[in-house]
Amino acid sequence: MPEDLLNDVKNYLHITWQDEATDKNITGIIKRGMTRLQTIAGVSIDFTQEDLARSLLFDYCRYANSHALEMFEKNFSAELLSLHINSQVNTESEATQ
């Protein structure tokens, strides 16, 4: 997991306090979100880039932290489909070059 990602997600979630238990919880959420989004995309993703994947990861973390994760894929279905299609197109064009 990229070093600054925890702080960036905590900032996005408006978590301003330092607490080992909170950091452990958010780190777990981030790792699960990264795994889920990479599974949907079908490729490895660089979450340090300011793009759709990073935005989706932050929203995944927001939903998970709010105990509403079951709504994430429904509410972001168009964005998740776009992530998948764009990832596959980029992979295919890299393979043909």
Sequence and secondary structure as in RCSB ss.txt:
>XXXX:A:sequence
MPEDLLNDVKNYLHITWQDEATDKNITGIIKRGMTRLQTIAGVSIDFTQEDLARSLLFDYCRYANSHALEMFEKN
FSAELLSLHINSQVNTESEATQ
>XXXX:A:secstr
  TTHHHHHHHHTT  S  HHHHHHHHHHHHHHHHHHHHHHTS   TTSSSHHHHHHHHHHHHHHTT GGGHHHH
THHHHHHHHHHHHHHHHHHHH 
